[in-house]
Amino acid sequence: MAIVINGSGTVSGISVGGLPDGIVDAGTLATNSVDSAELIDGAVDDSHMAAMAASKLTGALPAISGASLTGITTGKILQVVQALKTDTFSSTHQLQSSPPYGDITGLSVAITPSASSSKILVRMNVWLGSNSTGGHTNTLRLMRGSTAIGIGDAASSRQRGSAGQHGNVTAKYWNMTQEVLDSPNTTSATTYKVQGGGENNTWYINRSGSDADNWYTFRLASSITVMEIGA
């Protein structure tokens, strides 16, 4: 078909592909003349996207590591590790001993911080039992490796712990909790654990002193949880 320039200002007779490459530039296209129907799938790749509104992020998003998040200066949780102890434990380790505290099997957890500037939020939730009929003391403390954290100030010969109980009791248990924001300043694997000690009595974890086999006696669960917080 011959190309015809009409007196009305239109051109006819041009078939698809009839114009040479590069003849239509951005200035030739009318504003808002190209819509999604003219775009083929995959035409807009990452290099051609300047920004995206948050309202466009819908549906299931791909998994992403917390360490890869940007634009959040502080407070992002990078990882969480927990040790859950569901069995029981008993010990005669006494506060009069040296050292005054002993490890509790199953209440230890290791975490490797992704940055030395990260802080570690440490939480313990422990059920501590005793079967003493006289005045006694049972105490727990949190440890980072061999260093006690979240303990009371030194005062003469008094023991320094994270949580404790003292008094006249028979076959009871207590819920001991503590939360400490620690700064290990390392990217090496770091172990956090719970230790305990007593005064002239046997002390227990996750059970009472008597632990009688009946419907109103409880077996409980304890835990230590650590969270890496981006600084």
C-alpha positions as CSV (number, residue, x, y, z in Angstrom):
1,M,0.0,0.0,0.0
2,A,1.3,3.4,-0.9
3,I,2.0,5.9,1.9
4,V,-0.4,8.8,1.6
5,I,-0.1,12.1,3.4
6,N,-3.6,13.4,3.8
7,G,-4.6,17.0,3.8
8,S,-6.2,16.4,7.2
9,G,-2.8,16.0,8.8
10,T,-2.8,12.1,8.9
11,V,-0.6,9.6,7.3
12,S,-2.0,6.3,6.0
13,G,-0.5,3.3,4.3
14,I,2.2,2.5,7.0
15,S,2.2,-1.1,8.1
16,V,3.6,-2.6,11.3
17,G,7.4,-2.4,11.3
18,G,7.3,0.2,8.6
19,L,9.1,2.9,10.6
20,P,12.9,2.6,11.1
21,D,14.2,1.7,14.5
22,G,14.7,4.6,16.9
23,I,12.4,7.0,15.0
24,V,9.8,7.1,17.9
25,D,11.4,8.6,21.0
26,A,10.0,9.7,24.3
27,G,9.1,13.1,23.0
28,T,7.0,11.6,20.3
29,L,4.8,9.6,22.7
30,A,1.8,11.4,24.1
31,T,1.6,11.7,27.9
32,N,-0.1,8.6,29.5
33,S,-0.4,6.9,26.0
34,V,1.3,3.7,27.1
35,D,-0.5,1.5,29.6
36,S,0.1,-2.0,31.0
37,A,-1.6,-3.7,28.0
38,E,1.3,-2.5,25.8
39,L,3.9,-4.0,28.1
40,I,5.0,-7.6,27.7
41,D,5.6,-9.8,30.8
42,G,9.0,-9.2,32.3
43,A,9.5,-6.0,30.4
44,V,10.1,-4.0,33.6
45,D,13.1,-5.5,35.5
46,D,14.9,-4.4,38.7
47,S,17.1,-1.9,36.9
48,H,14.1,0.0,35.6
49,M,12.3,0.4,38.9
50,A,13.1,3.6,40.8
51,A,10.7,2.9,43.7
52,M,7.6,1.0,44.8
53,A,4.8,2.2,47.1
54,A,4.3,0.1,50.2
55,S,0.7,-0.4,49.2
56,K,1.9,-2.5,46.3
57,L,3.6,-5.1,48.5
58,T,0.7,-7.6,49.0
59,G,0.4,-11.3,49.2
60,A,3.1,-13.7,50.3
61,L,6.6,-12.2,50.4
62,P,9.8,-14.3,50.0
63,A,11.7,-15.3,53.1
64,I,14.4,-12.8,54.1
65,S,17.1,-12.9,56.8
66,G,16.7,-10.2,59.5
67,A,20.4,-9.3,58.9
68,S,19.5,-8.2,55.3
69,L,16.9,-5.6,56.4
70,T,17.9,-2.0,55.8
71,G,16.5,1.3,56.9
72,I,16.0,0.1,60.4
73,T,18.7,1.7,62.5
74,T,18.1,-0.2,65.8
75,G,15.9,-2.7,67.5
76,K,15.5,-5.3,64.8
77,I,15.5,-9.0,66.0
78,L,18.1,-10.9,64.0
79,Q,17.7,-14.3,65.5
80,V,16.1,-16.2,68.4
81,V,17.3,-19.3,70.2
82,Q,15.6,-21.1,73.1
83,A,16.3,-24.1,75.3
84,L,13.1,-25.6,76.7
85,K,13.6,-28.0,79.6
86,T,10.6,-30.3,80.2
87,D,12.3,-32.9,82.4
88,T,13.1,-32.6,86.1
89,F,16.4,-31.8,87.8
90,S,17.6,-32.0,91.4
91,S,20.8,-30.9,93.1
92,T,22.4,-30.6,96.5
93,H,24.8,-27.9,95.3
94,Q,25.0,-25.4,98.2
95,L,25.7,-21.7,98.3
96,Q,28.3,-22.4,101.0
97,S,30.3,-24.2,98.3
98,S,33.0,-22.8,96.1
99,P,31.8,-21.9,93.6
100,P,28.4,-21.2,95.2
101,Y,26.4,-22.0,92.1
102,G,26.2,-25.1,89.9
103,D,25.0,-25.7,86.3
104,I,21.4,-26.9,85.6
105,T,21.3,-29.6,82.9
106,G,19.2,-28.5,79.9
107,L,19.1,-24.7,80.7
108,S,21.9,-23.7,78.5
109,V,21.8,-22.2,75.0
110,A,24.4,-20.9,72.5
111,I,24.1,-18.0,70.0
112,T,26.5,-16.6,67.5
113,P,25.9,-12.8,67.1
114,S,26.1,-11.5,63.5
115,A,27.8,-8.3,64.6
116,S,29.9,-7.3,67.6
117,S,27.6,-4.3,68.2
118,S,24.5,-6.5,68.7
119,K,22.9,-6.8,72.0
120,I,21.5,-10.1,73.4
121,L,18.2,-10.1,75.2
122,V,18.3,-13.0,77.7
123,R,15.2,-14.3,79.4
124,M,14.8,-17.1,81.9
125,N,11.6,-18.6,83.1
126,V,12.4,-21.3,85.6
127,W,10.4,-23.4,88.1
128,L,12.4,-23.8,91.3
129,G,11.3,-26.3,94.0
130,S,12.3,-27.3,97.5
131,N,11.3,-29.7,100.2
132,S,12.9,-28.0,103.2
133,T,10.8,-27.6,106.4
134,G,13.1,-25.0,107.9
135,G,14.4,-21.6,106.9
136,H,16.4,-22.0,103.7
137,T,17.6,-20.1,100.6
138,N,17.4,-21.2,96.9
139,T,18.9,-18.9,94.3
140,L,19.4,-18.8,90.5
141,R,21.7,-16.7,88.4
142,L,22.2,-16.0,84.7
143,M,25.6,-16.6,83.1
144,R,27.3,-15.6,79.9
145,G,30.1,-18.2,79.7
146,S,31.8,-17.9,83.1
147,T,30.5,-14.4,83.8
148,A,27.4,-13.8,85.9
149,I,25.0,-11.2,84.4
150,G,21.9,-9.5,85.8
151,I,22.9,-10.0,89.4
152,G,22.6,-7.8,92.4
153,D,25.3,-5.4,93.7
154,A,28.0,-6.8,96.0
155,A,27.3,-6.3,99.7
156,S,29.7,-7.8,102.3
157,S,29.3,-11.6,102.3
158,R,25.8,-11.7,100.7
159,Q,25.3,-13.9,97.7
160,R,24.6,-12.2,94.4
161,G,21.9,-13.7,92.2
162,S,19.4,-13.1,89.4
163,A,16.4,-14.5,91.3
164,G,15.9,-16.3,94.6
165,Q,13.6,-17.5,97.4
166,H,14.0,-17.6,101.1
167,G,11.7,-18.7,103.9
168,N,10.0,-21.6,105.7
169,V,8.4,-23.9,103.2
170,T,7.3,-27.5,102.6
171,A,7.1,-29.2,99.2
172,K,6.6,-26.0,97.2
173,Y,8.0,-24.4,94.0
174,W,8.3,-20.9,92.7
175,N,8.4,-19.3,89.2
176,M,11.7,-17.5,88.8
177,T,12.0,-15.0,86.0
178,Q,14.7,-12.6,84.8
179,E,15.4,-10.5,81.7
180,V,18.7,-9.0,80.9
181,L,19.9,-7.0,77.9
182,D,23.5,-8.1,77.5
183,S,26.4,-6.7,75.4
184,P,28.8,-9.6,74.7
185,N,30.7,-7.5,72.1
186,T,31.6,-10.5,70.0
187,T,30.8,-12.5,66.8
188,S,31.9,-15.8,68.4
189,A,29.5,-18.4,69.6
190,T,28.4,-17.4,73.1
191,T,26.8,-19.6,75.7
192,Y,24.1,-18.4,78.1
193,K,22.9,-20.6,81.0
194,V,21.1,-20.8,84.3
195,Q,22.9,-21.9,87.5
196,G,21.5,-22.6,90.9
197,G,22.4,-23.0,94.6
198,G,20.7,-23.9,97.9
199,E,21.1,-23.7,101.6
200,N,21.3,-27.0,103.4
201,N,18.6,-28.6,101.3
202,T,18.0,-30.4,98.0
203,W,16.5,-28.1,95.3
204,Y,14.6,-29.0,92.2
205,I,13.8,-27.8,88.7
206,N,10.3,-28.4,87.2
207,R,8.9,-30.2,90.3
208,S,8.2,-29.7,94.0
209,G,10.2,-31.3,96.7
210,S,7.7,-34.0,97.5
211,D,6.6,-34.6,93.9
212,A,3.8,-36.9,95.1
213,D,2.1,-39.0,92.5
214,N,-1.4,-37.5,92.5
215,W,-3.6,-35.4,90.3
216,Y,-2.9,-32.1,92.1
217,T,0.9,-32.3,91.9
218,F,2.5,-30.6,88.9
219,R,5.4,-31.2,86.6
220,L,6.3,-28.0,84.9
221,A,8.6,-26.7,82.1
222,S,11.4,-24.1,82.2
223,S,13.2,-22.2,79.5
224,I,16.1,-19.8,78.7
225,T,15.6,-17.7,75.5
226,V,18.1,-15.4,73.8
227,M,17.5,-12.9,71.1
228,E,20.0,-11.0,69.0
229,I,19.0,-7.3,68.8
230,G,20.6,-5.2,66.0
231,A,22.3,-2.1,67.4
